Amino acid sequence: MWIFGYGSLVWRPGFEFTSRKVGFIRGYSRRFWQGDTFHRGSEKMPGRVVTLLEDYGACTWGVAYEVRGEQVAASLQYLNVREADLGGYDTKFVEFYPQEKDAEEPILALAYIATPQNPSYLGPASEEDIAAQIIVSSGYAGHNIEYLLRLADFMRYFCPQAEDKHLFSIEEALTSILPCLYYTEESLEET
């Protein structure tokens, strides 16, 4: 069985797996439209995490994890608590296309997707408003800023050919509000 991760699962799956592949799914775009009152936020200050939005011409990059044998039940039990019970996500099977050039067919993978029907769904907002909400939110898994920056770093380093304007616009809005977050090696050497 394969599990597709497109948010924090790309850097912190939290379950044992046999192999992993970087790649994409078609027909969905990633959006910071899901509220989070546990992992990256609180009841008073919900964080913003990503979900998938049906979008015919789009594709979303992420990681597919292969789980086998006892890993299947253990990973599903863990993810059903992390993503469904605490996060408000539903499951859906998607076609995953590995980045590898020798990949022949897409892989059927399970994805967790938050829909507008769940109580934590926040929906659209401007990139600036999303960044401002991310800046003030923190939960049990850490600060919401870390979530945004790790996801942007994943895209930059593992999927440099991919475009994710929504993600990078929010990162840009965040850095315009908090420019002190980014130091280059040159700026550190100058001080």
C-alpha positions in Angstrom: 0.0 0.0 0.0 1.2 3.6 -0.7 0.4 6.7 1.3 0.7 10.2 -0.3 1.9 13.0 1.9 1.8 16.6 0.7 2.1 18.6 4.0 4.0 17.7 7.2 4.1 14.0 6.0 6.8 15.0 3.5 9.4 15.6 6.3 7.8 13.8 9.3 5.8 10.8 8.4 5.7 9.4 11.9 5.3 5.8 10.8 7.5 3.0 9.5 7.7 2.5 5.8 9.5 0.3 3.3 10.3 2.9 0.7 9.5 6.4 -0.4 9.3 8.2 -3.7 9.0 11.9 -4.5 6.5 12.7 -7.2 3.1 14.3 -7.8 -0.6 13.8 -8.2 -2.7 15.5 -10.9 -6.0 17.3 -10.6 -5.4 18.9 -7.2 -3.7 22.0 -5.9 -2.3 22.4 -2.3 -4.0 25.1 -0.2 -3.5 26.4 3.3 -7.2 26.3 3.9 -7.5 23.8 6.8 -7.5 25.0 10.4 -5.5 23.2 13.0 -6.3 23.4 16.7 -3.9 20.6 17.8 -0.7 20.1 15.9 0.1 23.7 14.7 -2.5 25.8 16.6 -4.9 26.0 19.5 -8.6 26.5 20.0 -8.0 30.2 20.6 -5.5 30.6 17.7 -6.0 27.9 15.0 -3.0 27.3 12.8 -3.2 26.9 9.0 -2.2 23.6 7.4 -2.6 22.3 3.8 -5.3 20.4 2.2 -6.0 19.4 -1.4 -8.5 21.3 -3.6 -9.8 19.6 -6.8 -8.3 21.6 -9.6 -8.4 20.0 -13.0 -5.2 21.5 -14.5 -3.0 21.5 -11.4 -0.6 19.0 -9.9 0.7 18.7 -6.3 4.1 17.4 -5.4 4.8 15.4 -2.3 6.1 12.0 -1.1 4.5 8.5 -1.4 5.4 6.0 1.2 5.2 2.3 0.6 4.0 0.3 3.7 4.0 -3.5 3.8 2.9 -6.2 6.2 2.4 -5.0 9.7 3.4 -1.5 8.7 0.0 -1.1 6.9 -2.2 -1.5 10.0 0.2 0.5 12.2 0.5 3.4 9.8 -3.2 3.6 9.2 -4.0 3.5 12.9 -1.4 6.3 13.5 -2.6 8.4 10.5 -6.3 8.0 11.4 -5.6 9.6 14.7 -3.1 12.2 13.4 -5.0 13.2 10.3 -8.6 12.2 10.7 -9.5 12.4 14.4 -7.3 15.3 15.3 -7.1 17.0 11.8 -10.5 16.6 10.3 -9.2 14.9 7.1 -11.0 12.2 5.0 -9.3 9.6 2.9 -9.3 9.2 -0.9 -7.2 7.2 -3.3 -5.2 9.2 -5.9 -2.9 8.4 -8.7 0.7 9.2 -7.8 3.4 9.8 -10.5 6.9 9.1 -9.3 9.6 11.6 -10.2 11.9 8.8 -11.4 12.3 8.6 -15.1 12.0 4.9 -15.3 8.5 4.9 -13.6 6.0 3.3 -16.0 2.6 3.6 -14.4 1.1 5.8 -11.7 0.8 4.3 -8.2 -2.5 4.2 -6.4 -2.0 6.0 -3.1 -4.1 6.9 -0.1 -4.3 10.6 0.6 -5.8 12.5 3.5 -7.9 15.5 2.3 -9.8 18.0 4.3 -13.1 19.1 2.8 -15.2 22.1 3.5 -17.6 19.9 5.4 -15.3 19.4 8.4 -15.5 21.9 11.3 -11.9 22.9 11.1 -12.0 24.0 7.5 -11.1 27.7 7.2 -11.3 28.2 3.4 -9.6 30.8 1.3 -7.9 34.0 2.5 -5.3 36.3 1.1 -1.7 35.2 1.3 -1.0 38.0 3.8 -3.9 37.0 6.1 -2.8 33.3 6.0 0.8 34.4 6.8 -0.3 36.6 9.7 -2.4 33.7 11.1 0.6 31.3 10.7 2.9 33.7 12.6 0.8 33.7 15.7 -0.1 30.0 15.8 1.6 27.1 17.6 0.5 23.7 18.8 1.8 20.4 20.1 3.9 19.6 17.0 5.5 23.0 17.0 5.1 26.5 15.6 3.0 27.0 12.4 5.9 28.9 10.9 8.0 25.8 11.0 5.3 23.9 9.1 5.3 26.5 6.3 9.0 26.8 6.0 9.7 23.1 6.0 7.1 22.6 3.3 8.6 25.4 1.2 12.1 23.9 1.7 10.9 20.5 0.7 9.5 21.9 -2.5 12.6 24.0 -3.2 15.1 21.1 -2.7 13.2 18.0 -3.8 10.9 19.4 -6.5 12.7 22.4 -7.9 10.9 22.1 -11.3 7.5 22.3 -9.6 5.5 25.4 -9.2 3.5 26.1 -6.1 2.6 29.8 -6.3 0.2 29.6 -3.3 2.9 28.1 -1.0 5.7 30.5 -2.0 3.4 33.5 -1.9 2.6 32.8 1.7 6.3 32.2 2.5 7.0 35.6 0.8 4.3 37.3 2.8 5.6 35.8 6.0 9.2 37.0 5.3 7.9 40.5 4.5 6.3 40.6 8.0 9.2 38.9 9.7 12.3 39.6 7.6 14.6 38.7 10.5 13.7 35.0 9.9 16.1 34.7 7.0 19.8 35.0 7.3 22.2 34.1 4.5 25.7 32.8 5.2 27.1 36.1 4.0 25.0 38.2 6.4 26.0 35.9 9.3 29.7 36.3 8.4 29.4 40.1 8.3 28.1 40.3 11.9 
